[in-house]
Amino acid sequence: MSSAGPGEQLERAGLRPPEALTIAITGACNLRCRHCWVEAGARTSAGHAPTRELMRLVDGFVALGVDTIWITGGEPLAHPDWPAILAHCCSRPTVRAVGIQTNGTLLDDAHVARLRAISMEKLHLEVSLDGAAAGTHDRVRGSGSFAATIAGTTRLVAAGLGHRTAIAFTEMRDNMDDVPALLELVERLGLRGAVGGTLLQDGRAARYGLEPPTPAQYRALLSRYHESAHLRDLYDRVGRFCAVEWWKGRSSTRGDPCAFVRHPYVSAEGKIYPCRLCHADDFAIVPATGEPLAAALGDAVTRWRRLLELARARPASLPECGQCAAALSCAGGCMGRALAACGSLLAAEDRCALRKAVQLWDGCRAGERPAASEMAPRPGE
């Protein structure tokens, strides 16, 4: 291992230093959602991660430059020490934002009071809601979950946390028609917004046969966005869904071919992956208890450099990218999604047809295209 620090080693290998850390503090969850790709649940091989080790890893990543932390699971509120872990992350002076991703069903008055007591300057919440009504949401998350999530979210709003709370919506074939009503619900509740992400057919989603949206559904949402001034204004205030965001950014050239190592992920088992979606064990780090993070990262630099080379080679090596109008903005898509959905880092990612449908969609009238300043893709998209 080189005597240079991990940051310098990453830089020499052409890798960007970590910026946003996602850390799963538990594999346990009070729900058993049909689309959970990490397969969290009440009975899981990954229980609660040790609190002291979690805090040590957080401090190690913060020392490398991480300024954004997302706490996830499983259901993070199932971890008995979640308030202490969250407070520890918020107390790091150089961390500017700390988010917690929850299904919202455990948000009773006591939990909300604990959240309210933590630094309001940094805290953000993402509450999972996969439909605008119980009939849609409960099909994937279980009977009664919609009512429980709305009740928990209402408590957040009553506690003054509505402006710090966003809805996370998994885009699926069975719920895309709910998007306009979901945006209305978000604004009516007084929440910050709603963010959509395309279903990943891995874990339980693959076993239950759940399917991502169709290209026709993405085109339909784009048509509704342009044809309805009310929906367009509402969306621009509180929405961020793949079809519209990709359309706004379709003339932009993607810079880095992949977000790793900028967005590392720590699993509840303690494995460190270079990306929140690229869960390839060949490229994972499994530090021994108490091992300095710098040492573990130093040992991974060569392997992660290979990932960067694969990412850069993808657009030229994928047959699907040849003559594709979306190739410049897509750069071959997400390598982690390709691995999870297709089993190969050099496969076309699972949203390829959706990206092409958006890139080629031209249903808007003249003068309705976004200005150049609006066309840069947002982070995470």
Helices and strands as residue ranges (DSSP letters): H 6-12, E 20-24, H 51-63, E 68-72, G 76-78, H 82-91, E 97-102, H 109-116, E 123-128, H 134-141, H 145-158, G 162-164, E 165-171, G 176-178, H 179-189, E 193-198, H 204-208, H 215-227, H 229-238, E 239-240, H 242-248, E 265-266, E 272-273, G 281-283, H 293-317, G 319-321, H 327-330, H 335-342, H 352-360, G 372-374
